[in-house]
Amino acid sequence: MTRNRNALVLGATGGIGGEVARRLKARGWTVRTLHRDPARVAAGNRDQTGFTWFQGDAMHPEEVVAAARGVSLIVHAVNPPGYRNWGELVLPMLDSTLAAARESGARILLPGTVYNYGPDAFPDVDETSPQHPVTRKGAIRVEMERRLRAAAARGEAKVLIVRAGDFFGPGAANNWFSQGLVKPGQPVTAITAPGPRGIGHQWAYLPDVAETMVQLVEREEALETFSTFHMNGHWDDDGTRMIAAIRRVVGRPDLKVRAFPWWLLGLASPFMPLFRELREMRYLWETPVHMNNARLLAVLGREPHTPLDEAVRTTLVGLGCLEGGVALPSPATSC
């Protein structure tokens, strides 16, 4: 058990940061959050009520240190919006969190990804697999973990990293489900498939990821100074299970499946950072990537797991593709 139940969540307005913050609060934690304009965020979002907002910027170490005084957990879920300026912003923001952890003695919780890994680690990836990324974003992720590991080795911070597959869920933006498979705010009249049939893919439902993280945080006595865990999430063993779930939820077993237009990303990448980042991740759709969660099961006993159809339905409602779980009427021309 942690020495107190005070947490600072950086990135509480984002998908995973918001989910973790709400679950911590529901379990009796006092949750602090940091934002450049906290009054506007707190007033405009009912999901953000009940938090103690601090005005500040994750790029300024002194402001993060001040917000983190007296906490036992710092959730580092802050990212530049829309994949912009990753190279300039991500590592300085992490250094701010490290400074705050040194001052407060808090454990750092980092939501991890599969981007750390290259094809040499596939198809079955566990916590000890080699990290040889093939993308710029992956290289930054590896450097983030290197800095965290080094700080833990020096006794300056305790670290918990939970890696999972492609996020989907309510509030999850800039992901393959919402940017690739369907179109937010529109009825589902077709599904776009980024990968070919027969290639397994790892998905992670955002509320399950947040619940897993919080359960691990509350088992402090079972954690090492530097702890890493993988989630199994929703394993789509042949690349068709997610498509089938969308068809079932929408009630359209005949929904057309289209190939993802990778060629379009190549044309638009110089002008749109999101497209450039999505294009770099193509290798994750060309070979099976399966996360091994044996270490997680050894600590928790079971992994939090929402049934796929329920997770897909909640996600589509959150994206505005379903209304109350019922398919929206199709427009006159398909999208």
Residue, then its C-alpha position, 0 to 999 in steps of 0.5 A: m500500500t502506498r504511504n498516502r493516497n494523494a496523486l498528481v495526474l499530468g494529462a488529465t484532459g486526455g484519454i488515459g490520463g482522464e480515465v486514471a484520474r477518475r478511477l483514482k478519485a472513485r477509489g478514495w484518492t485525492v487527485r491533483t491535476l495541472h493545466r495552463d488554464p484550469a478554470r476553463v477546463a474545470a468549468g467546461n467538463r463535468d468529467q473533470t469535477g472533484f479534482t484539485w486543479f493547479q495552474g502550470d505547465a508540464m514544461h516547467p519543472e518548478e510548477v510540476v514540483a510545486a503541484a506534486r508536493g505531498v503526493s505518492l503518485i505522479v501519473h505521467a500521461v501528458n503528450p503534445p496534442g496531435y503528435r506535434n513537436w514530439g521531439e521538442l516537448v516529450l523529453p523535457m516534460l518527462d524531466s519535469t516529472l522526474a524532478a517532481a518525483r525526486e522532491s516528493g518521493a512519489r512513484i511515477l506511472l507511465p502509460g507505455t506502448v508497443y512503439n518501443y519494439g521493432p520487428d525483431a521482438f515480434p510476434d510474442v512480446d514480453e517485458t524483457s523483449p529487446q527494444h529496437p524501435v524503427t520509428r522516431k516516436g518509438a526512439i523517443r519512447v525508448e529514451m523515456e524509459r531509459r531515463l526512468r530506469a536510470a533514475a530508479a537505479r540511482g534511487e531518485a524515483k520509483v517507476l511503474i510502466v504498463r504497456a498495452g496495444d492500440f487504445f480504443g474507448p470513450g475519450a480516446a483520440n488520435n488512435w487507429f480505431s477513431q482515425g482509421l476504422v470508423k469516422p467520428g461523428q458519422p454513422v458507420t457505413a463502412i469499415t477501413a482495415p489498416g491491416p490484411r486478413g490473417i495478421g493478428h493485432q493487439w487492442a487495448y480498451l482504455p477503461d481496462v487499461a486505467e483499471t489495470m494501472v490503478q490496481l497495480v498502483e494499489r499493490e505497491e508492496a508487490l512492485e519493484t523500484f522499476s516495474t513494467f507490465h504488459m496487458n493482453g487486452h483484446w487480441d485480434d488473432d487474425g485481424t478480423r475480430m474487431i471488424a466483426a464486433i463493429r458489424r455486430v454492434v451496428g447491426r450491419p453484418d454486411l458492412k463493407v470493409r475497405a483497405f486503408p489508403w496508405w498511399l494517401l498518408g504518403l502524400a499528406s505526411p509532409f503537411m499533417p503530423l498525424f498522418r506522418e505518425l500513422r504512416e510510421m506505424r504501418y509495420l505494426w499492421e504487417t506482422p502479428v504483435h501479441m503482448n504477453n501478460a503473464r507477469l501481470l497475471a502473477v500480480l493481479g490474478r486476472e486482467p481487467h477485461t470488458p467484453l469486446d462488443e460492450a467495449v466497441r459499443t461504448t466507444l462508438v457511442g462516445l465517438g458519435c457513431l451510435e446514439g445510445g447504443v443504437a445505430l444512427p440513420s445512414p446518410a443518403t450517400s455512404c461515407 
